[in-house]
């Protein structure tokens, strides 16, 4: 399946008519900075295939930012050549249709049937691979990664088999322990039933006690109400007296302190001034004057540090981008030279292997003409001819052996007279069975009836079947006509064997196969012949690859030399040294430019700071002058005396404020003060104020006695209420009988639940084993092939070890050391683990849509963190993938986009030019 064109009216950030067409069938390169719409484009691809999720305009996150809707059209080409136009829209309700060959099919919000073999969740999890997926495997246990890739298809919503079985075991253990003599829940239920029977005896004595405690509690409540009313009246008297006394004392102290003020009116006009602030302003004025002088000197020093550039430096700096580009291409030159040497060595190895395989089937030298003849032969046709010839040979041997055996049996045959004995035994058994059957039916005993039936069947076999078979066998062995037929069949097979052998020789007439091989074609011959044909094809591919890489090498080297000859160098001779010298000059100029920019910014900052300091100095000098005039007004013309008087008044004011604060914290102080002012106008002395000290003390004593009595009464009441509540909480006889019945039903359900859980556990284990047997071998085989390509043949052969039916470890083979290595962070590098994970992921994708439409896959910044070697291998792998399916590569890195454009000869799609 290939997506050819998008026409987006409204989708996420795209809210105008945006057309993205001419999409490549292999690799589609999507470039854009963060927030440019790369994630939105992936969501669009998923929506094309599976519809809107959620299907509500208010809840769907991809609704257009401006028009509050979704509408788009997409052209798709199937693997069989069918061309579809898919249109979807989301307004108040979702709608969609497919146009094929002018015919319209309504699909509403359903997924298109071509992707029905892959669910939306699995497509999101498996077919979209991000760089975060590679980094996350460092923090996850490899057992989780293995289970997701090899069993759970990578979906986080799917609970693993191991977790399900673990939960079932835990739930079973709560019901039953094998080491215990009884179910855990059963023991608990039986204990509850015994306790309930004891409670039934206690419930009969509860009614009489309830009536007694109820009358006592009613009496105590009435007495408590009376005591509480008396206590409240006494507390009101004491509260009133205690509220007035402290307020009156505070007011007297405030009036006394106010008489100590010095020039209060003059001080009130300047009370907002702070002496500490005045001293601080005076110091700030002196500091600001010093700062202005220092900043002026610092400005001159910075201006002398600015560096001036020569014309030559400017010319080199203008070519910095090309220098970096050629530096990167020089690394590609090294890689190409290394790859060419590797390919040439691989060609030599393949030629040696080809000669070795050829020697096993021929004594002549293998030349190009023989290779061309070998390539023309179809392996499966040759294997079919050899298989037919071998089958006829085996049939000939069998027929000859049967002929000899039959002839020998006829000569040694003796008459057999055992038929009568077998019939007598069968008649006896048949008679016994009939009697047992009649007796069992009459007495209604099932076991005797069943035994009689089986004995009747056995007697019939001995009486009829076995003698008949023996007679037929004897008659077939004794006939001479069968021997003649076998001799004729042997002659026919001999003729057919000669005919098939001549056809086989004719097929291989152009191939100089040795005479020993022609006499007896075996599986080893087919294997060797197939291996030779594969090697010949592989040599051709490898030779074309070498020639292509040599052409690229010559082109890159010519461009580099043309560029380097434009400049002069001090001591550099080699290409790499010249590039390094130019790059160092660019770095030096870059550092000087950055330094100049920093100096310029610093000079500008100094000038701005100098202006600010001067302006601030003027303001501070004015404030200082005003403060000194105010201090002279309360100090008799002396600033120092004014400071002393100001501080003394501040202390007095703080005392008053503290007293006023205390007064404000007293509740209802304002109303009490008004009441005091009113009564002071009517009464002569303090003894006549509201209440006397004697009355207060007497009221406090009465409150204490009442409180103690209430405390004893409350405790007694609580004790009676507690006893009564315990009685009321006890269950009635009907409730107890009902609960005993319910507990019995729970016991039955516990037995049924345990049986269901054990059956579910067995079914899950069987299904898990069948799934792994069906899917894992194919996934691991394909993943091994991907790993070999992505690591440059360093690693291959992915293997899985299981323990108790679960994946315990993954191993890979190191082809350099020919050893098996466990895939852990301790034994493999982070990059190799990433490569292994990518190989498994791609193999899983191939397995999922096997024999179905090949769905597009999306790579989001997948190659950004790979080094040059791994990046090159990944690009080779990417080319392999693009031959089978369409790949959308998303990146925000210009250098990576440029490299992919050059490697795949494609043009990027810049998302920043789409939409707004």
N, C-alpha and C positions, 0 to 999 in steps of 0.2 A: 504494500500500500504506500502510495506517494501523495503528499499534499502539494498541489501545483500552484494554488493561488488563494489569497485571503482578500475579501472585500468587507471592511469593517465600518459599519455606520455608527454603532454605539457599543463599546465594551470597555469598562474600566476607564483608564485615562484617555482612550481613543474615542472621541466624541464627534469626529467629523468623518467624511468619507475617506478612509485610508485603504489604499490598494497595495498589497504586497504580493507580487507575482513573479513569474520566471524562477520559481524555487527549484533548486537542483534536485535531481532524483537521488543523489547520494548524500552529500553533506550540505546543509544549510547553515551558514555562519551568521549568527545574530549578534550585533555589537551595540553596546549602549552602556552608559554610566549607570550608577545606582539610581533607582527610581525612574529609569527610562522606559520600563514596561516589559522587561524580560520575563518576570514571573507572570505578568498579565497575559503574555503571549502563550506561555505553557498552559495556563488555565483555559485560554481560548481553544487550544488543540484538544484538551480533554473534553471541553463542552461540545465541540464539533462531533466527537465520537459518542459521548454518553448523555448529553443533554444537560439541563440546568439543575444544579444541586447547591442550595435549596431552590425549589421552583417558585419561590415568592419574590416579587420585585423588592419588597421592603427588607428581606433578609439576605438576598444574594449580594455578596461583596463585590461582584463584578459589574454591577449596574453603572451605567455611564455617569460620570461626575456632573455633567451639565443637563442631560436630557432625561434622566431617571428612567432608563430603559436599556434593553440589550437587543441588538439586531446585527446580523452578519451573514455573509455567504462564503462558502469554501468549496473549491474545486478539488476533487480527489480522484486519483487514478489507481484502480485495483491491480493486483499482481497478474490477473488474467487479461488485462487490457481494458476492462470496463471503466468508463468515465462517469463520475457522479458529480452532481452539483447539490450541495447540502445547504439548506437555508433554515436558520433558527431565529426566533424572536421571543422576547419576554416582555409582555406588557402587564395587564391585569392577570393574564394566565399565559402559560408557555405554549408555543406552537412551533411546528417544524415540518419540512418536507424534503424529499429527495427527487431530483430530476435526472432521469436516465433515458437517453435516446428520445427525448421529447416527451416521455411519459412521467407523470407526477405521482408520487407516493407520499401520503400523509404519515408522518412518524410522531407527531405531537412532541412529547418530551421523552420518548423512549430512545435507548441506544440503537445505533444502526446495527443490523444483523451481522455485518461483516466483522464486528468486534465482540460478538456475543461470547466468544471463548475466553475472553479476558474481562474480569470485573473492573469497575471503576477504581475500587480501592487498590487492587493489585497493580493496575496501570500506574497509579500515582506513586506507589511504593517501589515498584521494580523498574519500570520503564523510564523513570526520571531519576537520574543519578547526579548528585551534587558533590562538591568537594567536601561538604560537612559530613557526608556519609563515610568518606575515607578516614577523616579525623576522629569520628565517633568510635571507630572500632578500637582505638587505643584505650578507651575508658570502659568498654564493655567486655564481659567475659567471652572468650572464644566459643564456649559452649552455646551461648545465646546466639552468636553470629552463625554458628554451624546449623543450629536448629532452624533459624529464620530462613537461611538460604537453601538448605537441603530438605526441609520438611514444611516449614510454615510459609514459604513463598515471600518472606520478608515483611509480612504485615504485622504491625504492632497490635492491631485489634484482635488478632487470632491468638488465643491462649495455647501454650505449648502442651503437647501430650504429657510430658513429664509433670507439668504443674497440675493438669487435670487429675492424673493418677495419684499424685501426692495428696490433693484435696480429698479425693475419694477414700484413700487410706486413712487420712485423719478422721473423716466422718465415720468410717467403719470402726476405727479404734474407739471412738466415743460410744459406739453401740456394743462392741464386742472386743475382748482381749483374749487371744488364744491361750495365754498362760493362766488366765483366771478360769475358775470353774463355772462361771455364769456371766451373762451379759451385764455390762456396767449399768445400763439404763434399767434393766430388769431388777437388779439388786436395789437400785434407788427407789423404783416404784413399789417394790414389796415392803421396803422400810416405811415408805409414806403410808401405805395401807394399814400396817400394824399401828402406827402412831394415830391414825384416824380412828381406829377402833377404841383406843384408850381415851381419846377426846370425847367419844360418844358417852362414856360413863360419867365424865366430869360435867357434861352439858346439862344433866338432869338436876343438879344442885344449884344452878345459877339463878333461877327466877326469884327465889326468896331473898338472896343477898342483894339483888338489884333493887328491890322495893325498899329495903332498909337504907341503903346508901343514898337513894334518891331523896328521901325525906330529910336526911342529915345535911345534904348539900344545899337544899332549899333554905333551911334554917340559917346556915352559915352565910349564905349570900345576903339575906336580909340584914343580918348583924353587921356585915362588912359595909353595906351601903350607909348605914347610920354612922359608923365610925369615920368613913371617908368624908361625909358632909361636915362633921365636927372638925376634922383635921384641916380641911380647906379653909374654913372660917378663921382658924388660928393662924394659918400661914399667910393669909391676906393681911392680917394686922401686923405681923412681923415684917413682911415684905415692904409695906408702906413706910415703916419706921427706918428700915435699913436703906431705903432708896434716898430719903431726904438728907440724912446725916452726912455722908461723904460729899454730896453735891454742895451743901452749905459750906463745908470746910474748904473745898477747892475755890469757890467764889471769893472767900475772904483772902486766900493766899494770892490770887491774881490781882486783887485791888492793892494789896501791900506792895507787890513787886513793881507795878506800873509807876509808882512814885519815884523809882530809882533811875528813870530815863534821863539822858542828857541831851538837851535841845531836840526833843522828840519830833517836833514839826519839821525841822530842817532834815532830820535823819529819815523821816518817812518819805520825803521826796527822792532820796537817793538809796533807799533800802534794798533796791534790786541789785545794786552794785556789790560785787564780791571782792574782798581785799585780796584773796589768793589769786583771783583773776587779774586784778590790777597789777600785782607783782609779776604774774605770768606775762601780761602784755608788755610790761617794761623790759623783761628779759627777751621776749620775742622781737621787740624793736631792735635790740642790740644784735641778736642773731641774724635778723633779716639784712641789716646793714653789712655784716661780714659775708653773708651768702651772695649778695649782689656783686661784691668785689671779686669773690672767688669764681663765680660763674663767668664773669668777663674774661678772666685769665684762661679758664678752661675752654672757652669758645675759640680763642686764638690757637691753643695747643691742638685741638681737633682739626682745625683747618689746615695745619701743617702736615697732618698724617695722610691726606688724600693722595692716592697713587694715580699717575697718568700713564695711558697705554700708547704703545707705538703702533704704526700702521700694520706692521707685520703681525703683531699679536691680534689685531682686529680681524685680519684676513683668516688666520687660523681659527679663531673663535666662530666665524661665520660658517665654517665647514665642520663644526663639532658633531652635527647629526650624522653626516656621511661617514665621519671617522668612527662613530659608535656602530653604525651599520656595517662597515667593513670589518670592524673588530669582531662582531657577531658572525659575519660570513667566514672569517678566518677560522673560527672554531668549527664551522660547518665543513670547511676544507679538510681539517684534521679528521673529522668524523668520517667524511667521504673516503679519504685515503685508507682509513682503518677498515671501513666497510668493504672497500674494493679488495684489500688484502684478504679479508675474511671470506668473501665470496670466491676468490680464486682458490683459496685453500679448500673450500667446500667442493669446488669443481674437481680438484685433484682427488679428494676423498671419494666423491661419487664415481669417478672413472675407475678407481681401484676396486670399489665395491662392485661396479658393473662387470669388470673383468673376472672377479672371483665368482660371482653368480654364474657367468657364462661358462666358466670352466667345468661347472658341475653338470652341464647338459651337453657340452660340445667339446671336441678336441681341436677345432680350428680357431683362428684369431677372429675377434669380433671387429668388423669394420662398419663404416657409416651406412653402406648399402644394406647390410644385415639388420642394422638398427631400424632403418626405414621399413623393412619387411616385417620386423617384429611389431612396430607401431600399427601396421595395417591389420594385424590379427586381433579379433575380438576375444578377450580372455574367457568370457562366459560361454561363447560358442565352442571354444576349444575344450573347456572344462566339461561341457555337456557331452561332446563326442567321446572324450576319455571316460566319462562316467558310464555312458552307454556300453562302450567296449568292455570296461571292467565288469559291469553288471552281467554281460553275456558270458564272460569268462567264468565268473562265479557260478552262473546258472549251468554252464557246461560241466563244471566239476561236480556240482550237486547231482545232476542227472546221471553222470557216469558212476558216481558213488551209489545212487539209488538202484541203477541197473545191476551192479555187482552184488549188492545186498539182496535184492529180490531173487536173483539167480541162485545165490547161496541158500536162501530160505526154502526155495522150491525143492532143492536137492536134499535138505535135511528135515523136511516137514514130516510130522508124526500125527497120527490120528488122535483126537482128544474126545474123551467120553465122559466129561464131567458135567454135561448139561443136565442129566437126570438128577444128580446130587444137588445142584443149585436150585432146581425146581422144587425138590422136596423141602429144602431149607426155607425157601420163599413161602411154600404152602403152609408150613408150620407157623412161621412168623405172622402171616396174613390171618390165620385162624385165631391165634392168640390176640392180635390187635382187634379183631371183630368182637371177640368175647369181652375184652376190656372196654371197648366203646359202648356196647350194650349195657354192661354193668354200670359204667360211669353215668350214663344218661338216666338209668333207672334210679340210682342212688343219689343223683344230682351232685356228684363229686367231680369238680372241674379237672383236677390233676390226673385222675384216672381216665377221663374222657379224652384229654389232650394226648396222654400216653398211648391210648388205643388208636387215635388217628395217626400218630407218627409210626407206630408199629405196622399199621395197615399199608402205609406208603412204602416202608422199607421192605415188607413182604412182596409187594407188587414189583419192586425193582429187582429183587432176587428171582422172582418167578418168571417175569416176562422180559425186562429190559436187558439184563446182563447176558442171558443165553442168546438173545437175538443179536447183540453186538458181537459176541464171540463167533457166532456163525458167519456173520458178514465179513468179519476180519479173516476168518479161515478161508472163506471162499475167494476173497480178494487176493490173498497171498498165494493161493494155489493155482491161480489161472495162468497159463502160459501165454495167453493173448496179451496180458499186461506187459510181459517181458518184451514182446515184439514191438509194442507201442513205444516203450522206453528206448529201444535201440534206434527206432526211426527218429524219435525226438532228439537224441544225441547227434545224429547225422545232420539234422536241420540246424541245430545250434552251432555246429562246427562251421557250416557254410556261412551262417550269419556273422560269426566271429571273424572270419576271413574278410567278409565284405566291410565290416566296421573298421577293421585294422587298415584296409586299403584306403578308406575315406580319410582316416586320421593321417596316414602318410602323405596323402595328396594335399591335405590342409597345410602340412609343414614342409612341403617340397622345397620352398625357397629358404628354409632355415636349416643349416648344416648341423642337425642334432646327431649325437653319437649313436652308434648301432645298439649299444647296451640300453640306452634310454628308449629307443624305438621298439625294442623287444618287450619292455615292461614299463609303460607309463604309470607313474605314481603321483601321490599328492605332493611329494617333494618337487617333482618336475613342474607341476602347475604353480606351486609357490615360487620356485626360482624364476620361471618364465614371467609370472606376474610382477615379481620384484624387478627384473631386468627392464620390463616395459615402463614401470613407474620411475626407475632411475633415469632412463633415457629421456622421458618427459621432463623430469626435474632438472636434468643437466641443461636442456634447452631453455627452460625458464630462468635458470640461474645465469646462463651466458647472456641472455637478453638483459637481465638486471645489471650485470657488470658493465655492459656496453652503455646502458643508460646513465649509470653513475659516472662513468668516465667522461661522457659528454658534459654533464653538469659540472664536474670538476674543472674541465678546461674552460668553460664559460666563466665560472666564478674567479678563477685565477687570472684570466685576462682582464676582467674589470678591475680587479684589485691593483694590478701592476700599472694600468693606465692612470688610476687615481694617485698612487704613491709617487709617480714620476713628476707630479706637479710641484712638489716641495723639495726643499733642501734640508739636509740633516747634519747634525754635528758629528756623531760617531756611529749611528745606526747603519747596518749593512743588510741584515735579513729583513724579510717582509714583516715578521712579527715585531722586531725591534723598532722598525720605522713606525708601525702603528702605535706601539707603546710610547715612543717619544712624542708623537702627535697628541696622543691622549693625555700624557702628563702635562704638555703645554696647555691643553684645553683646561685641565683641572686647575693648573696654576692661575690661569686667567680668570676662571670661574671663582676661585677663592679670593682673588684680588677684587673682582667685581662685587662679590658679597661683602668683602671688607669695606669697600668704598660706600656701598649702600648703607652698611651699618654706621659708618662714620657720618654720612650725610644725615641719616635719621637722628644720630646723636647730637649733631650740631643744631638741627632744627628743634630737638627737644630742649637743648640748653637755652636756645634763644626764647622759646616759649616759656620755659621756667624762669628765665631772667625777667621777662615782662611781667609774669605773675608775681614774682617776688617784689618788684618795684611797686606795682599797684597795691599789693598787700601791705607793704611798708608805709605807704601814704595813709591807708586806712587805719593802721595800728597807731601811727603817730597822732592822728586826729582823735582817736578814742582815748589815748593816754592823756592828751591835753585836757579833754573834757573831764576825765576822772579826777585829775589833780585839782581842778577848779571846785568840784563838789566837795572834796576832802578839806579844802581850805575853809569852806563855809561853816563846817561844824568843828573846826580846830582853831578858830580865831586867826585865820590867815596862815596857819602853820600846817603843812601837809602831814608831818609826823604826828602831831597832836590830833589832827583829824582822824588818822588811822587808828590811834588808841581809843578815841571816843566811839568811833564806828564799831570797833570790835567789842567794846563794853556793852553798847546797845544791842548788838547781835546776841550776846550771851543772855541779856535780860529777856529779849524777845523769844529766845529758844526755851527759857524756863516757862514763860507764859504759854507758848505753843504746846509744850509738853503737858501743862495742866489742862489746857483746853482739849488736848487730845484725850486725856484721861476722862474729862467731862463728857466728851462726845461718845466715848465707848460705853457710857452708862446708858442702858435702855430707857427711853422716854424721859431723857434728861431735860429737854426743852419744856415739856409740860410740867415737870416737877419744879423747875426754876420759876415758871409763871405762878405756880401754886404757892411757892415760898414767898415770892414778892407780894402776893395778895395777903397772905397771913401775917407777914412782917408789918404790914400797915395796920393790922387789927390787934396784934398781941404785943405785950411789953417786954417779956423775957423768953429765954429758950425753954424754961420749964413748962410753959404752956403749949409747946409745939406738939400737936396731934396725940402722941402716946409717951408715957414715962418709961424709964429703963426697967422699973419693977414689973410693969405690965408685959414688957417684951420678954423678960426672963421667965415670968410665970407662964406665958403662952408657949415658950420654947420647951419648958418642962412638961406641959400638958401634951404637946405634940410628940415628945419622946415616948411618953407612956402609951399614947394612942398607937404610935407606930409599932411598938413592941407587941401590943395586944393584937394589932392587925396582922403582924408577921406570924404569930402563933396560929391565929385563926386561918390565915391563908395556907400555911403549911398543912394544917389539919384538913382543910377543904381539898387541897391538891392531892393529899394522900387518899381521901375518900373517892375523888374523881378518878384517880389512877386505878384504884381497885375496881371501881365500877366500869371504867373503860376496858380493863382487861376482861371483865366478865362479858361486856357487850361485844368485844372483839372475838370471843370464842364462837365457834361455828355451831349451828343447830344440828339436830339429829338428821333432818332431811338433807341439809347441805353436806354432811359427812357421808351419808349413803350415796348421794349423787356423785361426790368426788371419787369415792371408791370405784363406782362404775366407770367414770371417765378415765381413771388411772389404768383400769383393766383394758379399756380400748386402746390407750396409748401403748401398752405392752404388746398388744397384737400388731399395731402399726410399726413398732420398732423391729419386730421379726421380719415383717414384709419389706421394710425399707432396707434392712441389711442385705437381704437376698437380692433386691433390685440393684444396690450399689455394687455388689460383687459381680453380677451379670454385666453391668455397664462397664466395669473395669476390664473384664475379659474381652468384651466386644471392641473396646477402644484399643487394647493391645494388639488384637488380631488385625484391625483396620490399619493401625500404624505400621505393622510389619509388611502388610501387603502394599501400602503406599511406597515404603522405602524400596522394596524389591522392584517395584515398577518404575520409579522415577530416578533414584539416586545413581545407578550405574550410568545411565545416559548423560545426566548432568555432569558427573565427575569426568567422564571420558571427554566431552566437549570442552570442559573447563581446563583439562590438562593441555589440550591443543592450544587454547588461548594463552595459557601461562607460558608455554614454550615460545610463542611468538612475541609476547609482550616483554619477556626477559631476555630476548636474544639467544634462546636455546640454553640458557644457564639453568633454568629449573623446568621440570615437567613432571608428569605422572602424579597427579593428586590422588591420595589414598585416604580412606576413612577407617578408623578403628572404632568398634562399638563395644560397650559394656552394659550388660543387662538390657539389651535392646535399644540403647540410647547412644548417640554419637558422642564419644569421649575425646577423640583427638583427630586432627587433620595432619597428614604428613605430605611432604613434597620431595621429589628426587632432585639432588644437586648433580647435574650432568658433568660438572668439572671434577668432583670428587667421587662420583658414582655412589653417593650415600643418601640415605633417607633422613630428612630433617623434620622435626615437629614444628608446626606453624604456631610459634609463640613469640611474644615480644622479646624474650630472653635469647632466643636462638636465631631470629630473623630480624633484619632491619625494618624500620617503619615503612620505607619505600617498598620493600619486597612484600610486606603484609598488605599494603595498598594494592600492589599488582595482583596478589592472590585473590583478594576480595573482588577486584574488578573482573578477573577471569571467571570466578564463580558466578558473579552477577550476570555477565554476558551469556554464560552457558545456560543459566536459569531462564533468561529471556528467550533464547533459542528454543528451549524445551517447552516453554509455556505456549508459544504460538506455532509449534511444530505442526506441519501439514495444514496450516491455516494462513490467513492473511498476515504478512509480516508488518506489525504495527511500528510506526516511527518511535524512536527513542530520543530523549533529551539529555544532554550533558551540560550542566551549569558549572562553569569554572573548574571542570574536572582536571585539566592539564596544567593549571596555573602554578602548582607547587612542585612539578617534576623537574629534575635536572635534565641537562641536554641529552644524556644517553637514554634515560627512561622516556623522555619526551619523544625522541626519535622512534623508539620501539612502539610507543603508544600511537604515533601517527601511522606507522605501518599497520598496526592492528585496526586503527580507525578506517584505513582504506579497505581492509578485508570486510569490515562490518558494512561499509557503505555499498559494497557490491550486492549485499543481500537485502538491505533495508535502508530507509531514509533516516538520517541523523540530524537533529537540530542542536548545534553547538552554541551556547550562550556564553558571552564573555564581556567584561568591561575593560580588558587590558588591550591596548592598541598593539603592543609588540606581539602578543599571542595571535591576535587577529591577522596581523601582517604576515606572520609566519605561516599560518594556515592558508591564507589566500595564495601565497607563493607555492606551498607544498601541493595544494589541491587544484590550483589554477582556477579559483573561483573569486567572486566578489562578495564582500560582506553586505549585510542589510543593516543600515544604521537606524536604530530605533529613535534616535534623537531628532530625526527628520520626519518622523511620523507623528500624527496627532498634533497637539499644540506644541 
